[in-house]
């Protein structure tokens, strides 16, 4: 047996010994359960109200999804020029409404004059919501209209922007005023945003994992030391895969569920994906198509 072989075996044995020792003494911290996420069965959240079936982030979309029996909504939020929080995805108004320019350059009263259903196109190529009085909604209005729904909020503005720097404190004051701490989850692709928000909320509101936390969890999962992972978020809202890395696996979901962190998969719109992820242990789905989603999930949960 050569010297290189002996070194490799020694290193391997040391690695196994370290893994065994850590397994014996490690006690990763589980997240304290949050009321907003206390569901017994997988949930369906209408993405932006169900953007494939009605104009995104409009009352028409939210009402239609609510009538289907969805458990809630996943929405994006931004700040207007006069620092009102609205539910709106894009930085620019012209992707959704008949207005143009940055959302942050308009006041709420100005945005309320926009046709929020202007660009919605149905499967026949028609624009059925143009001129139907669909308006931009504030987060306050959405919470007050649907107080029984779970609302997963996505802070879209970067923390490096003026709007992003204000959002955590503005959002906390609104949720506290409305008594909505137990019906929302605050998420952002920027971990710094949820950390800033939690400085105000002090763990009274469920928070979601940002991009860096997802990477940290997946790195732990693919190493020998996944049992050492302690989550810094109450919810993972993630795609089925990122690039070549599959996140929708039973092993990764189990790693998170064992620390009391449910996994909601976003951008799920195909039946095969719903069924596969349900069998893998998904706790919820964020979908553009709530009508078939409710049917598929209900059928497979019952079975």
C-alpha positions in Angstrom: 0.0 0.0 0.0 1.5 3.3 -1.1 2.1 6.5 0.9 -0.7 8.4 -1.0 -3.1 5.6 -0.2 -2.2 5.7 3.5 -2.7 9.4 3.6 -6.1 9.2 1.8 -7.3 6.5 4.2 -6.1 8.5 7.2 -7.9 11.7 6.0 -11.0 9.6 5.2 -11.0 8.0 8.6 -10.5 11.4 10.3 -13.5 12.8 8.3 -15.7 9.8 9.4 -14.6 10.2 13.0 -15.4 14.0 12.9 -18.8 13.2 11.4 -19.6 10.6 14.0 -18.5 12.8 16.8 -20.6 15.7 15.6 -23.6 13.4 15.1 -23.3 12.3 18.7 -23.2 15.7 20.3 -24.8 18.0 17.8 -28.1 19.6 18.7 -29.2 21.9 15.9 -31.8 24.4 16.9 -35.3 24.0 15.5 -37.3 27.1 14.7 -40.1 28.0 17.0 -43.4 27.4 15.3 -45.2 30.5 13.9 -49.0 30.7 14.0 -49.1 31.9 10.4 -47.6 28.6 9.2 -49.6 26.3 11.4 -51.3 24.2 8.7 -52.0 20.4 8.9 -52.0 19.9 5.1 -50.2 21.3 2.1 -51.4 24.8 1.2 -52.0 26.6 -2.1 -51.1 30.2 -2.4 -52.1 32.2 -5.5 -49.0 33.9 -6.9 -49.8 37.6 -7.2 -53.5 36.5 -6.9 -53.2 33.9 -9.7 -51.5 36.0 -12.4 -52.2 33.4 -15.2 -56.0 33.7 -14.6 -56.5 37.4 -13.8 -54.5 40.6 -13.8 -51.8 40.2 -11.2 -52.1 42.0 -7.8 -55.7 43.2 -8.5 -58.8 42.7 -6.6 -60.2 40.6 -9.5 -57.4 38.1 -9.1 -57.5 37.9 -5.3 -61.2 37.6 -5.2 -61.2 34.8 -7.9 -58.5 32.9 -6.0 -60.3 33.3 -2.7 -63.5 31.9 -4.2 -61.5 28.8 -5.2 -60.6 28.2 -1.6 -56.9 28.9 -1.7 -55.2 29.3 1.7 -53.7 32.7 0.8 -51.6 34.7 -1.6 -47.9 35.4 -2.4 -47.4 39.0 -3.3 -44.6 41.5 -4.0 -44.5 44.8 -2.3 -43.0 48.2 -3.2 -43.0 51.7 -1.9 -44.6 54.6 -3.8 -43.2 58.2 -3.9 -45.3 59.1 -0.9 -44.1 56.0 1.0 -47.2 53.9 0.8 -46.8 50.2 0.5 -48.5 48.7 -2.5 -48.7 45.2 -3.9 -46.9 45.3 -7.2 -44.2 43.2 -8.8 -42.2 45.2 -11.2 -40.1 48.3 -10.6 -41.7 49.9 -13.6 -45.4 50.7 -14.0 -45.6 50.0 -17.7 -45.2 46.2 -17.4 -48.7 45.9 -15.8 -50.6 49.1 -16.1 -51.2 51.8 -18.8 -48.7 54.1 -17.0 -45.0 54.3 -17.7 -42.0 55.0 -15.4 -40.8 53.8 -12.0 -43.3 53.0 -9.3 -41.2 55.0 -6.8 -41.8 58.1 -8.9 -45.6 58.0 -8.5 -47.7 58.9 -5.5 -50.4 56.4 -4.4 -53.2 58.8 -5.6 -51.5 58.9 -9.0 -51.2 55.2 -9.3 -54.8 54.7 -8.3 -55.7 56.3 -11.6 -53.8 53.6 -13.6 -55.6 50.7 -15.3 -54.1 47.8 -13.4 -55.6 45.2 -15.8 -54.3 46.8 -18.9 -51.7 44.3 -20.0 -53.4 41.1 -18.9 -53.9 38.8 -21.9 -56.0 35.7 -21.8 -55.5 32.4 -23.7 -57.3 33.7 -26.8 -55.1 36.8 -27.1 -57.7 39.1 -25.8 -57.4 41.8 -23.1 -60.6 41.2 -21.1 -59.8 43.5 -18.2 -58.9 46.7 -20.0 -61.1 49.5 -18.8 -62.7 47.4 -16.1 -61.7 49.7 -13.2 -59.0 47.4 -11.8 -56.9 49.5 -9.5 -53.5 49.2 -7.8 -54.0 47.9 -4.3 -52.2 48.9 -1.1 -51.0 46.2 1.3 -53.3 47.7 3.9 -56.3 47.2 1.6 -55.3 43.6 0.8 -55.0 42.6 4.5 -58.2 44.3 5.4 -60.1 42.7 2.6 -58.8 39.2 3.3 -58.0 39.1 7.0 -58.4 35.3 7.2 -55.8 34.6 4.5 -52.1 33.8 4.8 -50.2 36.5 2.8 -46.5 35.8 2.0 -44.9 39.1 1.3 -41.8 39.5 -0.9 -39.8 42.7 -0.4 -38.6 43.5 -3.9 -36.6 46.7 -3.4 -32.9 46.2 -2.7 -31.7 47.3 0.7 -29.2 49.6 -1.1 -32.0 51.7 -2.6 -33.9 54.5 -0.8 -37.2 52.6 -1.0 -35.5 49.4 0.2 -34.0 51.1 3.2 -37.4 52.4 4.4 -39.4 49.2 3.7 -38.6 47.1 6.8 -39.6 49.8 9.3 -42.6 50.9 7.2 -43.8 47.4 6.9 -43.5 46.6 10.6 -45.5 49.7 11.6 -48.3 48.8 9.2 -48.5 45.1 10.4 -48.4 46.2 14.0 -51.1 48.8 13.4 -53.4 46.2 11.7 -52.6 43.5 14.2 -51.6 41.3 11.3 -48.4 39.8 12.8 -49.9 36.2 12.7 -51.3 36.2 9.1 -48.2 37.1 7.1 -44.7 35.8 6.3 -42.1 38.4 5.3 -39.6 37.2 2.7 -37.0 38.8 0.4 -34.3 37.6 -1.9 -32.1 39.8 0.2 -31.4 38.2 3.6 -30.4 41.7 4.9 -34.0 42.9 4.3 -35.6 40.2 6.5 -32.8 40.8 9.1 -33.6 44.5 9.2 -37.3 43.8 9.4 -36.8 41.4 12.4 -35.0 44.1 14.3 -38.4 45.7 14.6 -40.5 42.6 14.7 -38.4 40.7 17.2 -39.5 37.3 16.0 -43.2 38.1 16.3 -43.6 37.7 12.5 -42.6 34.6 10.4 -39.8 35.3 8.0 -38.6 33.5 4.9 -35.1 32.5 3.8 -33.3 34.7 1.4 -30.9 33.6 -1.4 -27.9 33.3 0.9 -29.8 31.3 3.5 -31.0 28.9 0.9 -27.5 28.4 -0.4 -26.2 27.8 3.2 -28.9 25.2 3.8 -28.2 23.4 0.5 -24.5 23.4 1.2 -25.2 21.8 4.6 -27.4 19.2 2.9 -24.8 18.1 0.4 -22.1 17.9 3.0 -21.7 15.2 5.6 -22.7 17.7 8.2 -26.4 18.5 7.4 -27.3 17.5 10.9 -25.5 20.6 12.2 -27.7 23.0 10.2 -29.7 25.4 12.3 -32.1 27.6 10.2 -32.3 31.3 10.4 -35.8 31.5 8.8 -39.3 30.1 9.4 -40.1 29.3 5.8 -38.3 28.3 2.6 -40.1 29.5 -0.5 -37.9 28.1 -3.3 -38.1 26.8 -6.9 -37.9 23.1 -7.7 -34.3 23.6 -8.7 -31.7 26.4 -9.0 -29.6 25.9 -12.1 -28.4 22.3 -11.9 -29.1 21.9 -8.2 -32.3 20.1 -7.4 -34.1 21.5 -4.3 -37.3 19.6 -4.7 -35.9 16.4 -3.2 -37.2 14.4 -0.2 -33.8 14.6 1.5 -33.6 18.4 1.3 -37.2 18.9 2.4 -36.6 16.4 5.3 -33.6 18.3 6.5 -35.7 21.5 6.8 -38.8 19.9 8.2 -36.8 18.3 10.9 -35.9 21.8 12.1 -39.6 22.8 11.9 -39.2 24.8 8.7 -41.9 24.2 6.0 -41.0 24.4 2.4 -43.3 26.1 -0.1 -42.3 25.6 -3.8 -42.9 28.5 -6.2 -43.5 28.6 -9.9 -45.3 25.3 -9.7 -47.9 25.1 -12.5 -47.7 21.5 -13.9 -49.5 18.5 -12.6 -46.5 16.3 -12.6 -44.5 18.8 -10.5 -47.3 19.1 -7.9 -47.6 15.4 -7.5 -43.8 14.8 -7.3 -43.3 17.5 -4.7 -46.3 16.4 -2.6 -44.8 12.9 -2.4 -41.4 14.5 -1.5 -43.0 16.3 1.5 -43.7 19.8 0.2 -45.7 21.9 2.7 -47.1 24.3 0.2 -47.2 25.7 -3.3 -47.1 29.2 -4.8 -48.8 29.0 -8.2 -49.8 31.2 -11.1 -52.8 28.8 -11.8 -54.8 28.3 -8.6 -57.8 26.7 -10.3 -56.0 23.4 -11.4 -53.7 23.7 -8.4 -56.6 23.4 -5.9 -58.0 20.4 -7.8 -54.6 18.6 -8.0 -53.6 19.1 -4.4 -57.0 18.3 -3.0 -57.2 15.0 -5.0 -53.7 13.9 -4.0 -54.0 14.9 -0.3 -57.3 12.9 -0.1 -55.5 9.9 -1.7 
